Amino acid sequence: MSTQTTGEYISHHLTNLHVGHGFWTFHLDTLIISGGLGLLVFGAMAYAARQATAGVPGGWQNFVEMVATLVDNQVKDTFHGKSALVTPLALTIFVWVFLMNAMDLIPVDFLPQVVHHSGVEHFKFVPTTDPNLTFAMSLTVFAIYIGMNFIHKGVGGLLHEALTVPFGPWLAPINLMFRIVEDVAKPISLALRLFGNMYAGEMVFILIALLGVWQLPLALPWALFHILIITLQAFVFMMLTVVYMSMAAESH
Amino acid sequence: MNINATLFGQAIWFALFIWITMKYVWPPLQNAMHARQKQIADGLAAAEEGKQSLAQSALRADEEITKARARATEIVGQAEKRVSQMIEEAKNAARNEGNREKAAAKAEIEQEVSRAREALRLQVAALAVSGAEKILRREVDAKTHADLLQAVQAEL
């Protein structure tokens, strides 16, 4: 590491393990970590749900039920329609994003050093610092949002809403423009918020790691503070998704 | 920020996890939680019912006890009455018996007295006849004056 300059050290930490060229590049680290975490946690949750009994719940089942109830209560407060999709969607987002964000708490050099010894040069361990992931999630949410709009309002209802809200039928083109901007802003803000927060947090960890011995008193407070951001960002992503779903399901 | 095909890979992961949660996590979990909720509600209702029935049976038991006590008092009263009645009856019976015995004794005594009087009368008559015989030894022939003697005897 002594051979690296500060700039090299930082950019080394911000380069993905990738294959392919141009657009057809795949960030293997993002795909592996996010997929692995997801398979692990959702597999474990499916296991808990399969074993779930109405009797006294065990530790893991109890924990899963607690998280699911927390998410479900948020959904019930915000989303007033009936949907088999919204609560599972919100639960998936909250748990998955939380876990991927939590990868940030592993010391920045620890896992890269481990994989470095097995010959891998670059490896980013926090999938949510990859905009590909956050945009993939937000665009999926957006696609569901559009689908919900069509299902609950129909083509006519959706068109009517897009053309008449908020200024009435006489200003239809302006209404439509407003609506397009509003809807396009949704996935972008969703993706960039999560990406920006996690990227900045990761960057601060990297900069702290550059301070030599002074990183010791600094890394811990930042990690503690970062726990808050990790949870908060997962919660915000989930909450906004639910809000968008309720906007799609309810006509104004 | 370089957007590339990772996007599609991530979207597939995301869709897969949504599908898993939607199919294998949330519905069974929800079922279990609802079932537990129902169980708890049923249990509470049963407990409430039990409490009510307990109060009811305590009330009924009190009622029964009061009734039984009244009945016992009644029975004791009846028994006392019966006892005094029986004593009274026994007294009456004894008195009657005594009276009857007394009457029988009296009758017997009277009978005895009349019998003694009869015997006495016969003896007196015999004595009188023998006295008269002694006085009238000659004149009086026992055979001739048997009618007369018998009449005197009957008179005495």
Interface residues (C-beta under 8 A of the other chain):
Chain A: G20 G22 F23 W24 T25 F26 H27 T30 L31 S34 G35 G38 F42 G43 M45 A46 A48 A49 R50 A52 T53 A54 G55 P57 Q61 V64 E65 A68 T69 D72 A84 L85 T87 P88 L89 L91 T92 W96 D130 P131 N132 L133 F135 A136 M137 L139 T140
Chain B: M1 N2 I3 N4 A5 T6 L7 F8 G9 Q10 A11 W13 F14 A15 L16 F17 I18 I20 T21 M22 Y24 V25 W26 P27 P28 L29 Q30 N31 A32 M33 A35 R36 K38 Q39
